[in-house]
């Protein structure tokens, strides 16, 4: 049916390549490219069957990207590289006339804002070129927004309160590691908290608001209000929301490690002079921390991510909880990566499928809640991330 | 009276230069040299009066050291550079026929052992050359060993139990910083504990043994048994010791920071590949942590370091406690550095004075407890580090 170019060969790229390779009726040709071609080759070899071609590309370099895209001529570029590289890849897509999908919003290196403004600014360009750009199609952002769209479509007349809840109850057996790119992870969880209430953003100190939340099959876990990027597009696309928040679980030890990493200056994004070189501390930290892609082997336990919604249906107040639980060991058995990569890579694969099938294909730049959620969620059930609904339960909202 | 070359322009070098400059009757000419000449120039300028000459030298480079020593022709080289550089400086002293003094034992970069074996191996060479090498003449090692020698000379017939106790009750107002070179500090306090008992070394896990000890003018502080280098020479030079231990105070936050620094790999001494370079994590950590030399300004509180001894005098059991308390603010007022640098630099200055006066001058390699403690301790009282004695008190030994 279609030809895809995957850029990025980390944990998420590994999952996307595995999943796409298993759906030949949709993904007839697949190329995997990254800065380090040997990583792509290793993934391709593990998948086998000559399903995956590989290539070397520096995703910071627009001319290199253009050359690769022009030579391979994909129908879609699936960007699972670093968020720093979203804009260079979007530029290359515009230049070559190819549609685009990613899983996390663009971040400039020098500030950690988690805002869509840079990518939304491409709206007119993609529209004029007749190309589709699908933003944030992982789990969160991604499935959480599609869950919200599904709730709005089928179960509510008005959404009023939204809590996105993200629990990782897994144990990787290491004293400290991040579940995805440490640079992005640490920047995300150490920033100030922020949530939407009554038409305005409310700021909190980092980790200022927290409480135990009860997760299905897991039980209560201390959960912290943090800012997460999908909130920005959700309050724009669902303007009836009176409040929208994002909660994530952290263990005490994880928070202690984060606090120390900040105290000692290793979370810094300003270069430090070292032996005549300029080194950004958090980039070096990434080099010494365990590689998130290698955590899978001994990772036990589940993730549970979902949306807790209160609103109106037929004039009555209603509560609704839609979620997926994903098991780290099962994810590892299938793709050789842990659940945090798995829950990001599977939705990216399905998003690409939606595009290639023509179901999510229209000129412009879109967040995933702007598309029809139904065919996506149907596939999600089939492709390893079954989801569940609870109606009219106590949601601690 | 004499000409000295100081190598090393950190906190300790700053104190040594200040102190020596204030004693012109002993130190008639002073040169301060380090890898970065501008640091020497800044110290010299602050001292003023054209008392200090400065020079650039790479202390890892024996030919460069030889050239500098030959051109300046000092009577003594005072090494307050890094412990990694002890041997290159000793080699240069032998080559040029100049005596030597340092404040910390040689450490190879690749292993952290805190052993004197490498420097003791120079014994015959210094003897044959008719030169003196004075090892470990800071506070600990240094004054603690001289305190022990003084106790043995004046108050005991036999030393049986020795506890060296090192309390820093100061507060620098920063979330985390080390009081001296972070590389050496972290390697020292994260290693296994070790103490001497009944003729053998006993090993403990890091920080396994700890208890609150009571410090004069400070009160009780949780103190941890760690290995410290002077124990090695003291049990050799005072063979009646049945037990010798070293205790250091640490706050919970300091230990938490150390634990995390180890967990995340930033205490590592093996190179890590980063952007095509080999970078040693603990060296990069040093570049991001506060410079110990800059801690002085807001440092409040005291250090208290001393020796608690039990033994026999005239056939009766006796206890004895000899210690110095040093105030961070007073140290800063006098020299612009905090007490940890001050308590190291003042003894190095007095050791150099002992050599130049001919009181501690004999061919060979010596630890400070092998010399006459009396003239040294007399000077210590005069030069900013007055000491105190307590007899027959409960020493918690």
Interface residues (C-beta under 8 A of the other chain):
Chain A: X175 X176 X256 X257 X260 X261 X263 X264 X265 X266 X268 X272 X273 X274 X277 X279 X281 X283 X284 X285 X287 X288 X289
Chain B: X175 X176 X256 X257 X260 X261 X263 X264 X265 X266 X268 X272 X273 X274 X277 X279 X281 X283 X284 X285 X287 X288 X289
